[in-house]
Amino acid sequence: MLSDRRIFLYGKVMVLIRIFWRLLKAAVLTYLATLAFVMGFAALQPVFEPQPFEPADVIVVLGAGMDADGTLHKSSRLRVKKGAELFLAGTAPRMHFTGGVGRPNGPSAGAQMVALAQSLGVPATATTAEGQSYSTLQNALFSQPMLQGAERIILVTEGFHLPRSWASFKYFSNYDIALARSVAFRKTSPNARWPWLTMCLREALAIWFNAGRLVVWEVAGLLNYDETDRNDLLY
């Protein structure tokens, strides 16, 4: 027969196991709900996208994939094309592009998107870019100096990525934000057989990962971390 101490320890272990399974179940259900939201939003957002958009101060285009030599992936090119269409329709007087480099001392996605926009008819004088960001949170944070004075912006990215983009830019500012999708789901990717599904699965995780990174970033600020090191936490 088990001693009283062993019975006590066994009971504690069983309690911990039950707590673990409940937490795991909650995490799985939360992830599935987030995935359903991401996919549902991407599918339905085109129905609610305004035609035409109300005037804005800046059209902000977020970078996507890019090769190390600076060749923009199709996802990035489609975002630029959508933003240029809005600009040429007179929706806003300025465009801003945000995206980092693919290799040290290489061209940035922001600069490459500017070049593509110019080839589509957007004047160089109407564009700004930042080339240091490697995440949606950094897109939002590092773009703030170039968006000073803007009250209304239009974010351009793919439909599945719009909710996280909106939340990121809203966190670091108080803009009135409109959302414009290049496409609802990603259609091509060099590293994925089913990019529309792969990116949605990743996006549902990224939403909560970003939330965790923001908590760490805020704590680092309270602890007076060096600003560069602190912002690297959002990579």
N, C-alpha and C positions, 0 to 999 in steps of 0.2 A: 504494500500500500504506500502511496506517495506521502511524503512528509507534508506538514502544513506549509512549509516554505516553498516546496516544489509546486504545490497546488496554487499558492499565491503567485509565483512566477509564471506558471502556465496561464493563469487567468490574465495577467498583465500582457503576456505575449499575444494572447487571443484578442484582447482589446486593441492592441496596436495593429494587428493584422486586419481587424475589421475597419479600423480608422483608415489604414492604407488603402483598402479596397474601395471604401467610400470616396476618398480623395481621388483615386484613380478614375472611378466612375464619373465623378463630377468633372474631372479634367477632360475625359473623353467626350462627355456630353457637351461641355463648353466648346471644345474644338469643333465638334460636328455642327453645333449651332452657328459657330463663326463661319465655318465653311459654307453652310447653307446660305447665310447672309451674303457672303462675298459673291457666290455664284448667282444668287437671286438678284442682287443689286446690279451686277454686270449685265445680266440678261434683260432687266427691266429699265435700266437707266436710259437707254435710247428713247424709250417712250416718253420720258419726262424731260429730256434735254430740250431747252427752249430753242425755237426757230422763229425769228433770229434771237441771238443773245442780247440782253440789255447791255448798253455800253459799259466798259470797264476801263480802269486806268492802265492795267498791265496784263498781258497774256503770259503766263508762266508755263514753260514746257519742261517737264522732268526728263532727264536722260534715262535711257535703258541700256541695252547691250551695246558694246563697242569692242572691236579687236584692239590688240596692243598697238597696232600701227595707226590707229585712228579711224579705221573703217567702221562706220555706224552700222549696227544691225538693223534689220528691217523694222523691228519694233520701235527703235529710236527714230528712224526716218518717217514712219507713219505718224508719230507724235508731232514731229516738226511740220509735216504736211498739214495736219489738222490745225495747228497753231497758226501757220501761214495763211490758211484759208480764212480763219477768223480775222486775222489782221487785215488782209486785203479786202475783206468785206466791211472794214471800218469799225470793227467792234472795239478796238483799243488802239491808242497811239504808240504803244510800246510793247516789245516782246523781251522776255527774260528767259535765258536758258541755263540749266543747272545740271552739272555732271562732272565727275572727276576723271583722272587720267587712267589709261590702261597699263602704263609702264612708267618708271621714273623718267622724268624729263620728256615724256611723250606728250602728244596733243591731248587736250581734255575733251570730254564729250560735250561740255558746254560750248567750247570754241568751234568744234566740228559741226554742231547743230546750228550755230550762227552762220557758218559758211553755207550750209545747206539752205537755210532760210533765205539768205541773200540770193542764192541761185534761183529761188522760187519767187523773187520779186520784192522781198522785204528789204528796205534800205538799211545800210549798216548803222546809220545814225539813230535808228529806231530800236536798236538791240543792245542788250547787256548780257553778260554771262559770268558765271563763277565756275571754276574748275577744280575745286578742292573736295567736293562731297563724294561719298561712297555709299550713302544710304539715304532713304527718304527723309529721315530726321535731319541729317546734315544738309540735304537739299533745302529744307525749310529754314534751318538756322543760318547757314552761310549765305542765303539769298537776302536776308533781312536788310543789309546795308544798301543793296541795289533796289529795294522796293520801298524805300523811305518816301513817305508822302502819299503812297497809294492807299485808297480806301476800298476799292473793289478790284479783285483780281479774278482771272479765269485760269484754273488749273487744267492742264492738258496732259493726260496719260491714258493708259488703257482702262476700260471699265472696271475690271476686277481690282485695280490698284487705286481707284479714285477714293474710296472711303479712308484708307490709311493715309493717302496724300492730304486729304482734307483735314484729318485729325492732326497731322504733323504741322501743317502750316497754321492751323487754328491755335495750336498749343503755343507757338512762338509769336503770335500776332493777334490782332482783332479785326482782320480784314472781313469784308463781305466777300465770300468765296462762291463763285459759280464753277460748275464741273463740266468738262468737255472730254468725251472719250474719243481716242483715235480709232480704236476698235473695242468691242466688248471684251473679247478674250484674246490672248496671245495666239497667233496663228503659226508662227515659226520660231524655232530656237535651235541653235547649233547642238545643244546638249540634251534635248528632250524629244522623245518619240511622240508624246501627246502633250505639247506645250500648254494647251488650254487647261488641261487637268493638272499637270505638274505645277504650273504657276498658281493655280487656285489653292492647291494643297499647301504650297509654300506660303502663300499669302495669309491663309488662316492662322498659321503659326507665327508669321512675322508680326501680325497685329499685336499679339500678346508678348512677343519678344521685345517689340518696341516699347511697350508699356513698362516692362521690366527695366530696360535700358534707361528710360527717362527717370525712373525712381533712383537708379544708381547715379545718374548725371546730376540730379538735384541734390543728393546726399554729398556728392563730390564738391558741389558748390558750397555747401554749408561747412565743409572741411577745408575750404580755401585751396583746393587743388589748383595747380597751374592750368591756365585756361586752355592751352593746346592739348595737354594730357586729358583734361576733362572732356573736351569736345571729341577726342579720339574714342571715348567710351560710346559714342553714338555711331561708330563705324559699323 
